[in-house]
Amino acid sequence: MRKFAKYWRDSASLLILARDGNRVATKNEYNYKVLVFKRTEKTSFMPNSIVFPGGAFDKQDENPQWNGVFSRKGVSRELLQNLTEVSGPRPFIFENDSAEVLDRNISLRLAALREAFEELGVLLGQKPGQVGLNATGYSSAVGDFDIPSHQKGVHDSETTFMELCNKLGIVPDVLNMYEWSVWLTPAMFRKRRFETAFYLVALNEKPAVHAEPHEVHEYMWDTPAGLLKAHREEKLWLAPPQCYELTRLAHLYDIDEIVRFAKERNHKGSELFCPVQFKCTDAAVFLLPGDDLYPKDYDYITLHDFETHKDLSAEQLRQMAKNWHRTEHTGLHAQKYYQNVAPLNGHLSLDGENKHLSKL
């Protein structure tokens, strides 16, 4: 059994960016939009929230028979091995259950692709003979088949994702997707916790979307700034990881620049982001790795006793540290981010001060 199996479940999520027509990126003018959807109110986890497509890891995602699928469709062992060679931090979610199953760096990508198809009918794949790393770094959607009926079959477990891909003669495009981040639900949510690997993909055009009615209330394409603005105006509610990731993206207006960055960062690893809460007099403060007050050698299970700080304001708590990486929540739709430390693992800054981008 995996070390933390009794404390949380594993999942994978997909940030899907698509070029917005023929728009040219300029300052404050995006040339892409992000695909998100609103969960239905009957969804067991985070109902009514706006999220990226994704969901729980499934045994089918780590089936070693995927190796045969990749091989028969022309994906070399070297290309797959390249996905597993990461120099930076590897959170628990990347630990394999055994040597017999598919490597987690591949199976988690498959989980994200499968969930995107189950929820939104977006199937990212490649045809035999065209398989490999796209020089542009972009992925593409397959749409020349009866999407609704096959989507229902996979969603309702009448057929596996592997069987669908074999039937359509495609290989899931695990090669042109990029490791982005890993989030763990805070320890205060003891009964429903997920460690989630986030991946980013980019498309040159928006694919057709088919919303699964039991999980998806509605879907939308919008810019990072547009989604954040709607969140602040209480027109929708973004889950905290989505809000954070969109804040990082909000300073990048060109999808080509994002793809270049994601490709370059793909093997640098991901620090596990498990927010730790301080309750202040005027805000709920969530600390992240790199903050001076983030617990040392945190075990991701313990609920820390912060009663000694219960009479402090968020500003007073800020004064207790020199290095900040935190979010201050004064309401469901009101957050402020504080980050004066360099982004971990060569990632994007929350304030847009990404000087390393000019080197790409």
Beta strands, then each sheet from edge to edge (+ up, - down):
strand 1: 9-19
strand 2: 32-39
strand 3: 50-51
strand 4: 54-56
strand 5: 123-126
strand 6: 141-142
strand 7: 171-172
strand 8: 178-184
strand 9: 194-203
strand 10: 216-222
strand 11: 272-273
strand 12: 276-279
strand 13: 284-287
strand 14: 325-331
strand 15: 334-339
sheet 1: 3+ 2- 1+ 4-
sheet 2: 3+ 2- 1+ 9+ 8- 11-
sheet 3: 3+ 2- 10+
sheet 4: 6+ 5- 7+
sheet 5: 12+ 13- 14+ 15-
end
